[in-house]
Amino acid sequence: NIGRSQMCVDEQGNPFILMEEQAAKKRLQGIQAHKANILAASAVAQTVRSSMGPRGMDKMVVGPDGDVIVTNDGATILEKMDVDHHIAKLLVELSKSQDDEIGDGTTGIVVIAGALLDGAMDLIEKGIHPLRIATGYEKACSIAVQRVEEIARKVDIHADDGEALKKAARTALGSKVVSGRKDQLAKICVQAVLAVADLSRLDVNFDLIKVEGKVGGKLEDTHLIHGIVIDKDFSHPQMPKVVNDAKMCILTCPFEPPKPKTKHKLDIRSGEDYKKMYEIEQAYFRTQIQHIKNAGCNLVICQWGFDDEANHLLYQAGLPAVRWVGGVELELIAIATGGRIVPRFEEITAEKLGKAGIVREITFGTTKDTMLVIEGCDKSKAVTVLVRGGNQMVVDEAKRCLHDANCCVRNLIRDPRVVPGGGASEMAASLAVLSAADQEQTIDQYSMKAFAQALDTIPMALAENSGLSSIGEMATVKGLQETTQNAWHGVDCMQVGTTDMWEQSVYEACASKCSQLRLATQVVKMILKIDDVITSADVMQ
Ligand code: ADP
């Protein structure tokens, strides 16, 4: 293409022609672009479909360094999958936004979006314009959300020791790798969230819930600590392992005498000199320790290290100490105990000390690992869930599962309405959309029908993953919903013997389901509007 070329001259004066590289650009337009986009996105949706529900499969994702994670969480699978296709990335983002916003339902949302796109593909082939499909989907989405809100039931989150919250957390955990211990973990989640929840503002500050993992032990050894845990130990092995009624000074200055800096020389010529220096050093340490003790402190938390000499003196003075505490942890301790971070020894005063009911060292099995637990903090309600598990993979996955369950409990504190799981909400919404489609006079009726069909993918996937006949099971349950006029009938994945999800206590937060429908529809609409994809060669795979 000479029109896009340029004549140039190099340093030696030789002319050359600079041409724009046309062949390197790839461009898809119109229906071709729509189809390619939809295919890519639904391929992503297919990969997570089999991991839905209590009987869903887990995925193993091998990272670029050969590190392995095993997970069932949709957002994590997609995040780690290293998706290259630009449109497929939108689905990854979709799952992430559900994760950020709600925290649970990240697999479901991608499956719904995939199904909506598949439906759109059929309609495009029939000749309906993508924008018409988008409007139809939007109409259908508001009907679906309305129906889901209609069938929601309000639960009393305080009744019976938060039983309703536990049931919802159990549903969230039931489909995860840790499902064997869901009762215990659900209890921990509810206790943790309620401990930090601000019930007057109906919100939960997740910064106050720390989830720490420690490899070793069993999953059932996971427990809740009403305080903070830091990965440190007391500096001297003979210091007491427990400090009751702790008053701690939090230091950012090193526990050592001032050192000569580079430009100064210390002239020690005789044993006498050396002794003198030693005595000065000792005196220095002693005044420091005395200063701390005078302030009423009985535990030293120090950002820096100190040598054996200082360590021994601290031990002799009966002043337990912790050294090399990182900046972030130091701040956490300061916030939780109400102490001030002190940069100089001279500045330590009684009111700058942090207070805690008990500080103790905990050990694990036969390993040398120890952790420091600070409980009964003065200023903060912060809690820590200490997750145990046979290996790093289990611990990591358990942490992710706890996050989902915590989010689920938080959502119910914000809005205590629940909707049935097991695909019941989707089927009820599907029936409502279908009947609205029958009333619809415009061409939108086709896309509304497609929307209803897409919603059915959830119960079908749940049934399929549980080894049941997907269409058969869905048809039976849907029939049941119609005849009994009870929208709480869903797929009995665990073969408990009843399809009533209220009886099975399988329910999820209403907010989560509505957000799934809304976000999925939004992204699908966006994908349907793209009709021109221009990619430079180096990004094309
Ligand atoms: P997500 O990441 O979307 O939460 P999950 O793999 O956790 O995906 O699966 C959640 C789906 O499984 C929800 O639709 C929920 O209703 C359903 N589910 C969970 N537990 C049960 C159960 N015991 N019986 C039937 N359905 C269940």
Boltz pocket constraint, residues with backbone or C-beta under 6 A from the ligand:
constraints:
  - pocket:
      binder: B
      contacts: [[A, 51], [A, 52], [A, 53], [A, 54], [A, 56], [A, 72], [A, 73], [A, 74], [A, 104], [A, 105], [A, 106], [A, 107], [A, 108], [A, 109], [A, 170], [A, 171], [A, 172], [A, 174], [A, 175], [A, 176], [A, 420], [A, 421], [A, 422], [A, 423], [A, 458], [A, 462], [A, 491], [A, 492], [A, 493], [A, 494], [A, 506], [A, 508]]
      max_distance: 6.0
